[in-house]
Amino acid sequence: MPKGNKKPKKSRSRPGSLLAPEAMGGIIAGKGFDFQTRYAACYVPVWLLKEAFQHRALL
């Protein structure tokens, strides 16, 4: 028989709450995606100027 009857810890957020960490994941991730998009948009011109990136005109 296990020692003591410990109750499981209750989480502070209510199940189904819009403020629960599970519900906030998309909002938090969206900020990171916005940063990545802006970073890429700012650096594409710099990357295109590098010698390693060369393109040949199609005839």
C-alpha positions as CSV (number, residue, x, y, z in Angstrom):
1,M,0.0,0.0,0.0
2,P,1.4,3.4,-0.9
3,K,2.4,5.8,1.9
4,G,-0.1,8.6,2.5
5,N,-2.9,9.8,0.3
6,K,-1.4,12.8,-1.5
7,K,-3.9,14.7,-3.6
8,P,-2.7,15.7,-7.0
9,K,-1.7,19.4,-7.3
10,K,-4.3,21.6,-8.8
11,S,-3.2,23.8,-11.6
12,R,-3.9,27.5,-11.1
13,S,-5.7,27.9,-14.4
14,R,-9.2,26.6,-15.0
15,P,-9.6,23.9,-17.6
16,G,-10.9,25.5,-20.8
17,S,-9.8,29.0,-19.8
18,L,-8.5,31.3,-22.5
19,L,-5.8,32.3,-20.0
20,A,-4.6,28.8,-19.5
21,P,-1.0,28.2,-20.8
22,E,-2.3,25.7,-23.3
23,A,-4.6,28.3,-24.8
24,M,-1.9,31.0,-25.0
25,G,0.5,28.9,-27.0
26,G,-0.7,30.1,-30.4
27,I,-0.4,33.8,-29.3
28,I,3.1,33.3,-28.0
29,A,4.2,31.4,-31.0
30,G,2.7,33.9,-33.3
31,K,5.0,36.6,-32.0
32,G,8.0,34.4,-32.8
33,F,6.8,33.8,-36.3
34,D,6.3,37.5,-36.8
35,F,9.9,38.1,-35.7
36,Q,11.2,35.4,-38.1
37,T,9.3,36.9,-41.0
38,R,10.5,40.4,-40.4
39,Y,14.1,39.2,-39.9
40,A,14.0,37.3,-43.2
41,A,12.4,40.3,-45.0
42,C,15.2,42.6,-43.8
43,Y,18.1,40.3,-44.6
44,V,17.0,39.0,-48.1
45,P,18.6,41.9,-49.9
46,V,21.8,41.4,-48.0
47,W,21.9,37.7,-48.7
48,L,21.2,38.4,-52.4
49,L,24.3,40.7,-52.6
50,K,26.6,37.9,-51.3
51,E,29.0,36.3,-53.9
52,A,27.8,32.9,-52.9
53,F,24.4,33.7,-54.4
54,Q,24.6,33.9,-58.1
55,H,22.0,33.5,-60.7
56,R,22.2,33.0,-64.4
57,A,19.8,34.7,-66.8
58,L,17.5,32.2,-68.5
59,L,17.8,32.5,-72.3
